[in-house]
Amino acid sequence: METSASSPRRERATAPPARVNWIPLLGVALGALFVSVFFENLHKDLYTEEGYAGLIQFYTDKGVAPGPWKDVMGFIGDNSSVFAPLQAAFELTLGILLVLGIARALVALAAAGHLTALWVSEWGTAWVWELLTLMIVALVVGVASLRAAGRPPDIKRLLVGERVWGAVAMPVRLGVAILAGAALWGATVASENGGRGFEAAGWQSGLVLAVALVALAFLDERRPAEEATTR
């Protein structure tokens, strides 16, 4: 009798707590980075035709990327009126989709490819680990999310993505959204990232991140809960 009476208490004590899904959360953080970088580049005029071409010219003149890659960069720089807005839209889309977790595996792998291209372009002009770490994070998120979709991948699960917040209460999720947006705003302003427009870059990136995290909080409610596993 003693054993059976203590069994429910033991089960409650050893039951897994409501948990955050850490790999998808890492994807959210990567998305926040892309959102922040978008607004910083926007206010540094790096998405304008002249600013974009000038940055690529700097990489080709000062960098040590392979010759064929410099030829590719030269072509992109010569057509900056097309590629500058395309890259702006692409990077903002990556950021928002990663925060929302929509098609997380595919988007994270696309981000890894994009970061790899930027990394090669920056050879000789930046610290080698500056983008390499982010490439690894994006690759880990992409591969882990792809594996989580099953073998063969379940298309619906691949596109909808895993829950981020698990059983975390809605007020906590919304609180995190507000705090994260405010933190990004404050960090951008304090570090004066975004050139002359760092203040605008700060509140715009913070607002977009907060809104995306609020959307994630409600979107997670529509995602299937993970099946409990027991040992």
C-alpha positions in Angstrom: 0.0 0.0 0.0 2.8 2.4 0.8 4.4 1.8 -2.6 1.1 2.4 -4.5 0.3 5.5 -2.5 3.6 7.1 -3.1 3.6 6.2 -6.8 1.5 9.2 -8.0 3.7 11.5 -6.0 6.8 9.9 -7.5 5.4 10.3 -11.0 4.6 14.0 -10.4 8.1 14.6 -9.0 9.9 12.9 -12.0 7.6 14.1 -14.8 9.3 16.3 -17.3 8.6 20.0 -16.7 7.0 22.3 -19.2 10.0 23.0 -21.4 11.2 25.3 -24.1 12.3 23.7 -27.4 15.9 24.9 -27.5 16.9 24.2 -31.1 13.8 26.1 -32.5 14.6 28.9 -29.9 18.1 29.1 -31.4 16.4 29.6 -34.8 14.4 32.5 -33.2 17.6 34.1 -32.0 19.1 33.7 -35.5 16.0 35.3 -37.0 16.4 38.3 -34.5 19.9 38.8 -35.8 18.7 39.0 -39.4 16.0 41.5 -38.5 18.5 43.6 -36.7 21.0 43.4 -39.5 18.4 44.4 -42.0 17.5 47.7 -40.3 21.2 48.5 -39.6 22.1 48.0 -43.2 19.0 50.0 -44.3 20.1 53.0 -42.3 23.7 52.6 -43.4 22.4 52.9 -47.0 23.9 49.5 -47.8 20.7 48.5 -49.7 21.0 51.4 -52.0 22.5 51.0 -55.4 25.6 53.0 -54.6 26.1 51.7 -51.1 25.7 48.0 -52.1 28.1 48.4 -55.1 30.6 50.2 -52.9 30.6 47.4 -50.3 31.1 44.7 -52.9 33.9 46.8 -54.5 35.6 46.9 -51.0 35.4 43.1 -50.8 36.8 42.6 -54.3 39.6 45.1 -53.8 40.7 44.3 -50.2 39.5 40.7 -49.8 41.2 37.4 -50.7 38.2 35.4 -51.9 39.0 33.0 -54.8 39.1 34.6 -58.3 35.9 33.0 -59.6 34.0 34.2 -56.6 35.3 37.7 -57.1 34.0 37.5 -60.7 30.6 36.6 -59.3 30.7 39.5 -56.8 31.7 41.8 -59.7 28.7 40.7 -61.7 26.4 41.3 -58.6 28.0 44.7 -58.0 27.5 45.7 -61.6 23.8 44.9 -61.3 23.4 46.4 -57.8 20.1 48.1 -58.8 18.6 44.6 -59.0 20.5 42.7 -56.3 20.5 45.3 -53.5 16.7 45.3 -53.0 16.6 41.5 -53.6 19.1 40.9 -50.8 17.3 43.4 -48.5 14.0 41.5 -49.0 15.7 38.1 -48.7 17.4 39.0 -45.4 14.3 40.4 -43.8 12.2 37.4 -45.0 14.8 35.1 -43.5 14.6 36.9 -40.2 10.8 36.9 -39.9 10.4 33.3 -41.0 13.0 32.1 -38.6 11.4 34.0 -35.7 8.0 32.6 -36.6 9.4 29.1 -37.2 7.7 28.7 -40.6 9.5 26.1 -42.7 12.3 26.4 -40.2 14.4 23.6 -41.6 14.4 25.0 -45.1 14.8 28.6 -44.1 17.7 27.8 -41.7 19.5 25.9 -44.4 19.0 28.8 -46.8 20.4 31.1 -44.1 23.4 28.8 -43.7 24.0 29.0 -47.5 23.6 32.8 -47.5 26.0 33.2 -44.6 28.5 31.0 -46.3 28.4 33.2 -49.4 29.0 36.3 -47.2 31.7 34.6 -45.3 33.7 33.8 -48.4 33.2 37.3 -49.7 34.6 38.7 -46.4 37.8 36.6 -46.5 40.7 38.9 -45.7 38.5 41.8 -44.5 37.0 40.4 -41.3 37.7 37.9 -38.5 37.2 34.4 -39.8 34.8 33.4 -36.9 32.6 36.5 -37.4 30.2 34.6 -39.7 31.5 31.1 -39.3 29.8 30.7 -35.9 26.5 31.9 -37.3 26.9 29.5 -40.2 27.3 26.6 -37.8 24.2 27.7 -35.8 22.1 28.0 -38.9 23.3 24.6 -40.1 22.5 22.9 -36.7 19.0 24.5 -36.6 18.3 23.4 -40.2 19.6 19.8 -39.9 17.9 19.3 -36.5 14.6 20.7 -37.7 14.8 18.5 -40.8 15.4 15.4 -38.7 12.5 16.4 -36.4 10.2 16.3 -39.4 10.6 12.6 -39.7 12.0 10.2 -42.2 10.8 10.6 -44.9 9.9 14.2 -43.8 6.3 14.9 -43.1 5.6 17.9 -45.4 3.0 19.5 -43.1 5.3 19.3 -40.1 8.3 20.5 -42.2 6.4 23.6 -43.2 4.5 24.3 -40.0 7.5 23.6 -37.7 7.9 22.5 -34.2 6.6 24.3 -31.1 9.1 26.7 -29.5 7.4 27.4 -26.2 6.1 24.0 -25.3 3.7 24.4 -22.4 4.9 27.8 -21.4 2.0 30.1 -20.4 0.8 32.7 -22.8 1.5 35.7 -20.5 5.1 34.5 -20.2 5.4 34.3 -24.0 4.0 37.8 -24.4 6.3 39.1 -21.7 9.3 37.6 -23.4 8.2 39.2 -26.7 8.1 42.7 -25.1 11.4 42.3 -23.2 13.2 40.9 -26.3 12.0 43.8 -28.5 13.0 46.3 -25.8 16.4 44.6 -25.3 17.2 44.7 -29.1 16.1 48.4 -29.2 18.3 49.3 -26.2 21.3 47.3 -27.4 21.2 48.8 -30.9 21.0 52.4 -29.5 23.6 51.8 -26.9 26.1 50.4 -29.4 25.1 53.0 -32.0 24.8 50.3 -34.7 23.0 51.5 -37.9 25.2 54.5 -38.7 23.6 57.9 -38.4 20.2 56.3 -38.1 21.0 54.0 -35.2 18.1 55.3 -33.1 15.6 54.6 -35.9 17.3 51.2 -36.5 16.9 50.4 -32.8 13.2 51.0 -32.4 12.3 49.6 -35.8 14.2 46.3 -35.3 12.9 46.1 -31.7 9.3 46.7 -32.8 9.4 44.1 -35.6 11.0 41.5 -33.4 8.4 42.1 -30.7 5.5 41.8 -33.1 7.0 38.7 -34.7 7.4 37.1 -31.2 3.8 37.9 -30.3 2.7 36.2 -33.6 4.9 33.2 -32.6 3.2 33.0 -29.2 -0.2 32.5 -30.9 1.2 30.5 -33.8 2.6 28.0 -31.4 -0.9 27.3 -30.1 -1.8 26.0 -33.6 1.2 23.6 -33.7 0.9 20.0 -32.5 2.2 19.3 -29.1 5.1 16.9 -28.8 4.2 13.4 -27.7 5.3 12.6 -24.2 8.0 10.0 -23.9 8.5 7.7 -20.9 11.3 5.5 -19.8 
